Amino acid sequence: MSLRIPGPTPCPENVLQAMRKQMINHRGKEFAELLSEATSKLKEFFQTKEDVFILTCSGTGAMEAAIVNSLSPGDKVLSLSIGVFGDRFATIAEQFGADVTRLSFEWGQAVDPDAAKRALEADPRIKAVLVTHNETSTGATNDLAAIGSVVREYDKLLLVDAISSLGCIDLQTDAWGCDVVVTGSQKGWMVPPGLAFVSVSERAWKAHAEAKMPRFYWDFTKAKDFLEKDQTPFTPAVSLFYALDAALKMLADEGLSNIFARHARLGQKAREGVKSLGLSLFANESCASNTITAILSPDGVDSKKLVQTVREEHGIVLAGGQGSLAGKIFRIGHLGFVNDADIDDVIAQLRLALPKVGYKVPVG
């Protein structure tokens, strides 16, 4: 079975084999070396000189950590959302008492930086801006550099969900003024679910010193204090650290610019392949993601049925639509451990599967 969803993504065999190692003392020298090396390498991928922490949790846990370490109940927050995960970021902030202004954009489109600027101009009380770099639910990528420029102009905090982008799509944490950036191991990092990585800027630390939202497990101060001893505050997922070590070595060998180029090539290949089948992309091509492609279901075709057919009869696992898009779109993940042959196979199997659910594929 070939897994072509936006996460969890397939893992290289050497990454899986690394997890078979015996447990070690997470307060001992061996783990200290493992943590120190992984943290140092992650800084290069984040393109930051600031602090980076490795948390044992899912990406959503890291999103919560970003919120509770930066804000206090009642703080004004601007949410820039283009889909399900942008909405989730806003909901987490609301759950902890933030006063959230939701600025939502049509699904399949990117954030309009000018609209964000108008919102910040209209309410000087806004303390932080939440944004998803790459929206997995719609296959659209925001212009984070442009958004960062606007947020810096108004001297606000920028909290970024980069779960399905970092390590695949260029994200210059320091240069673009991102204050807290979060990502998850099960995406482009080629590691099973269970780890999240978080960067924290100097500005974010100043906000953290005043933040009053409740936190214990997620406390960045604890993470920083323990990292100075090459430890984590609480018991880490040791096996996943083994996997991360192996994956980071592979990624470092490929090189950041080559990784970005590979994902750009595969994203374009996926989009062109979809169009060759006579299908329409859901996201506007001007902001189409290089890690996931969302496709509109043809008239009369239920994407749930198509995804089921492709899985059961063709051995490829695709993703369906989420929320209001359930049954209306399907999605192809192409991030992490993926190559040209994988995308060619997906398109070839779709060509065979589509007629089975009532769609006539154009000849040629």
C-alpha positions in Angstrom: 0.0 0.0 0.0 1.4 3.4 -1.1 0.7 6.3 1.3 0.1 9.5 -0.5 -1.6 11.6 2.1 -0.2 14.8 3.6 0.7 13.1 6.9 1.8 10.7 8.2 4.1 10.4 5.3 6.2 7.3 4.3 9.5 6.8 6.2 12.7 5.6 4.7 13.8 2.1 5.8 16.8 3.3 7.6 14.7 5.7 9.6 12.4 2.9 10.6 15.3 0.6 11.5 16.8 3.3 13.7 13.8 3.0 16.0 14.7 -0.6 16.8 17.6 0.5 19.0 17.4 -0.3 22.7 16.3 2.5 25.2 18.9 4.8 26.8 18.9 7.0 29.8 17.2 10.2 28.7 19.3 12.0 31.4 22.5 10.4 30.2 25.3 11.3 27.9 24.1 9.3 24.9 20.7 11.1 24.8 22.4 14.5 25.4 24.5 14.1 22.3 21.4 13.0 20.3 19.4 16.0 21.4 22.2 18.5 20.9 23.0 17.3 17.4 19.3 17.2 16.3 18.6 20.7 17.7 21.6 22.1 15.9 20.6 20.6 12.6 17.0 21.8 13.0 18.2 25.4 13.4 19.6 25.1 9.9 16.3 23.9 8.5 14.4 26.6 10.3 16.9 29.1 9.0 17.2 30.6 12.5 19.9 31.5 15.0 17.3 31.6 17.8 16.1 28.9 20.1 14.6 25.6 18.8 13.0 23.0 21.0 11.9 19.5 20.3 8.6 18.5 22.0 7.1 15.1 22.3 3.6 15.7 20.9 1.7 16.2 17.7 1.8 19.3 15.6 -1.4 20.5 17.3 0.4 20.3 20.6 3.0 22.6 19.3 0.3 25.0 18.1 -1.1 25.1 21.6 2.4 25.7 23.0 2.9 28.7 20.6 -0.3 30.2 22.0 0.1 29.6 25.7 3.8 30.7 25.8 3.1 34.0 24.0 -0.3 35.3 25.2 -2.5 36.2 28.1 -6.3 35.8 28.5 -7.9 38.8 26.9 -5.1 39.6 24.5 -6.3 40.7 21.1 -5.3 38.3 18.3 -5.7 38.5 14.5 -6.2 35.1 12.9 -5.5 34.9 9.1 -7.2 31.7 7.9 -7.5 30.0 4.6 -8.8 26.6 5.7 -9.4 24.0 8.5 -6.0 24.4 10.1 -6.0 28.2 10.1 -9.4 27.9 11.9 -7.9 25.4 14.4 -5.1 27.8 15.3 -7.8 30.5 16.1 -9.9 28.1 18.1 -7.0 27.1 20.3 -6.3 30.8 21.1 -10.0 31.3 21.9 -10.0 28.2 24.2 -7.3 29.9 26.3 -9.2 33.2 26.5 -7.7 35.3 23.7 -9.9 37.8 22.0 -9.6 36.6 18.4 -10.6 38.5 15.3 -11.0 36.0 12.5 -10.0 37.3 9.1 -10.9 34.4 6.7 -10.3 34.1 3.0 -11.9 32.0 0.4 -10.7 28.4 0.6 -8.3 27.7 -2.2 -7.0 31.2 -2.1 -4.1 32.7 -0.1 -4.1 35.5 2.5 -4.2 39.0 1.0 -1.4 40.8 2.9 -3.2 44.2 2.2 -6.3 42.9 4.0 -4.1 41.9 6.9 -2.6 45.3 6.9 -6.1 47.0 7.0 -7.1 44.7 9.9 -4.0 45.7 11.9 -4.5 49.4 11.1 -8.1 49.2 12.3 -7.2 47.7 15.7 -3.9 48.8 17.3 -4.7 46.6 20.4 -3.9 43.5 18.4 -0.9 41.8 20.0 -0.3 38.8 17.8 -1.1 37.4 14.3 -1.7 33.7 13.7 -1.2 32.2 10.3 -0.8 28.8 8.6 2.0 28.8 6.1 0.8 25.9 4.1 -2.9 25.0 4.4 -3.2 21.2 4.2 -7.0 21.2 3.8 -7.0 23.2 0.6 -3.6 22.8 -1.0 -2.7 26.5 -0.8 0.4 28.2 0.4 0.5 31.7 1.9 3.1 34.3 1.0 4.7 34.3 4.5 7.4 36.7 3.6 4.8 39.3 2.6 2.7 38.6 5.7 5.8 38.9 7.9 6.6 42.2 6.4 3.2 43.6 7.2 3.3 42.2 10.8 6.7 43.7 11.4 5.5 47.1 10.2 2.9 47.1 13.0 5.3 45.5 15.5 3.1 42.5 16.3 4.0 38.9 17.2 3.8 36.5 14.3 3.0 32.9 15.3 3.3 30.4 12.4 1.9 27.0 11.8 4.4 25.5 9.4 3.5 21.9 10.1 3.2 20.9 6.4 5.7 23.3 4.9 8.9 23.6 7.0 11.6 21.3 5.6 9.9 21.2 2.2 9.1 24.8 1.2 11.4 27.8 1.9 10.6 29.4 5.2 13.2 31.9 6.4 12.3 32.2 10.1 14.6 35.0 11.1 14.6 37.0 7.8 10.8 37.0 7.6 10.3 38.0 11.2 8.6 34.9 12.4 8.4 34.8 16.2 7.2 31.3 16.9 7.2 28.6 14.2 6.0 25.1 14.7 6.2 21.9 12.6 5.6 18.2 13.1 7.8 15.1 12.6 5.2 13.2 10.5 5.3 15.6 7.5 8.4 16.5 5.5 10.8 15.3 8.1 10.2 11.6 7.2 9.7 10.5 10.8 6.6 8.9 12.4 4.2 11.1 14.3 5.0 12.1 17.9 7.6 14.9 17.8 7.1 18.6 17.1 9.8 21.3 16.6 9.3 24.9 17.7 11.5 28.0 17.2 11.3 31.0 19.6 12.5 34.5 18.7 13.9 37.1 21.1 10.6 39.0 20.7 8.7 35.9 21.5 10.8 35.5 24.7 9.8 39.0 25.8 6.2 38.2 25.2 6.7 34.9 27.1 7.9 36.8 30.2 4.6 38.5 30.4 2.3 35.7 29.1 -0.3 34.6 31.7 -2.0 31.7 29.9 -1.8 28.4 31.9 1.0 26.1 30.9 3.0 23.3 32.5 4.0 20.6 30.0 4.4 23.2 27.2 6.4 25.8 29.2 9.2 27.1 27.0 11.2 28.3 30.1 11.4 24.6 31.2 12.4 23.6 27.7 15.2 26.2 27.6 16.5 25.5 31.1 16.7 21.7 30.4 18.1 22.2 26.9 21.1 24.0 28.5 21.8 20.6 30.1 21.1 18.8 26.8 17.9 17.3 28.3 14.2 17.7 27.9 12.0 18.7 30.8 9.9 15.5 30.6 10.5 12.0 29.2 11.0 12.2 25.5 10.0 9.7 22.8 13.5 8.2 22.6 12.8 5.9 19.7 11.6 8.9 17.6 14.8 10.7 18.4 16.7 7.8 16.9 14.5 8.2 13.8 14.9 11.9 13.7 18.7 11.6 13.8 18.7 9.3 10.8 16.2 11.5 8.9 18.1 14.7 9.5 21.3 13.1 8.2 19.5 12.2 5.0 18.0 15.7 4.6 21.4 17.3 5.3 23.0 15.2 2.6 20.4 16.3 0.1 20.8 19.9 1.1 18.1 22.6 1.8 18.1 24.1 -1.7 17.8 20.7 -3.3 14.9 19.7 -1.0 13.0 22.9 -2.0 13.7 22.3 -5.7 12.5 18.6 -5.4 9.3 19.6 -3.8 8.7 22.4 -6.3 9.3 19.9 -9.2 7.0 17.3 -7.6 4.3 19.8 -6.9 4.3 20.9 -10.5 4.3 17.3 -11.7 1.3 16.5 -9.6 -0.6 19.5 -10.8 0.2 18.8 -14.5 -0.7 15.2 -14.0 -4.1 16.1 -12.5 -4.8 18.4 -15.4 -3.9 15.7 -17.9 -6.8 13.7 -16.5 -9.1 16.6 -17.3 -9.6 17.4 -13.6 -9.5 20.8 -12.0 -7.3 22.0 -9.1 -9.1 23.3 -6.1 -6.4 25.9 -5.1 -5.6 28.8 -7.3 -2.4 27.9 -9.1 -0.8 31.2 -8.1 -0.7 29.9 -4.5 -0.8 26.1 -5.1 1.2 24.1 -2.6 4.3 22.1 -3.4 3.5 19.6 -0.6 -0.1 18.7 -1.3 -2.4 19.0 -4.3 -6.2 19.4 -3.8 -8.4 18.3 -6.7 -12.1 19.1 -7.3 -14.3 16.0 -7.7 -15.7 15.9 -11.3 -19.5 16.4 -11.6 -21.3 13.3 -10.4 -18.3 11.8 -8.6 -18.2 11.5 -4.9 -14.5 11.9 -3.9 -15.1 9.6 -0.9 -15.9 6.8 -3.3 -12.9 7.6 -5.5 -10.5 7.6 -2.6 -12.0 4.2 -1.5 -11.6 2.8 -5.0 -8.0 4.0 -5.3 -7.1 2.5 -2.0 -8.9 -0.9 -2.3 -8.3 -1.6 -5.9 -5.1 0.3 -6.7 -3.1 0.2 -3.5 -2.7 4.0 -3.1 -4.0 5.9 0.0 -5.2 9.4 -0.9 -6.8 12.0 1.4 -10.4 13.2 1.1 -11.8 16.6 1.8 -12.1 18.0 5.3 -15.0 20.0 6.8 -17.2 21.5 4.2 -15.1 20.0 1.5 -15.8 16.4 2.4 -16.9 14.5 -0.7 -16.1 17.5 -2.9 -12.3 17.3 -3.2 -9.5 14.7 -2.8 -5.9 15.4 -2.1 -2.5 14.0 -3.0 0.3 14.4 -0.6 3.8 14.8 -2.0 6.1 15.8 0.8 9.0 14.2 2.6 10.1 10.8 1.3 8.7 11.1 -2.2 10.1 11.1 -5.8 9.0 11.5 -9.4 8.1 7.8 -9.7 5.7 8.1 -6.8 3.8 10.9 -8.5 3.8 9.2 -11.9 2.2 6.1 -10.2 -0.5 8.1 -8.5 -1.6 9.7 -11.8 -1.4 6.4 -13.6 -3.6 4.7 -11.0 -6.1 7.6 -11.0 -6.4 7.2 -14.8 -7.5 3.6 -14.2 -9.7 4.3 -11.2 -11.7 7.3 -12.4 -13.8 5.4 -14.9 -14.8 3.0 -12.2 -16.6 5.9 -10.4 -18.3 7.3 -13.4 -15.7 9.7 -14.9 -14.5 9.5 -18.5 -10.8 10.3 -18.7 -9.9 12.3 -21.8 -8.0 10.3 -24.4 -4.3 11.1 -24.4 
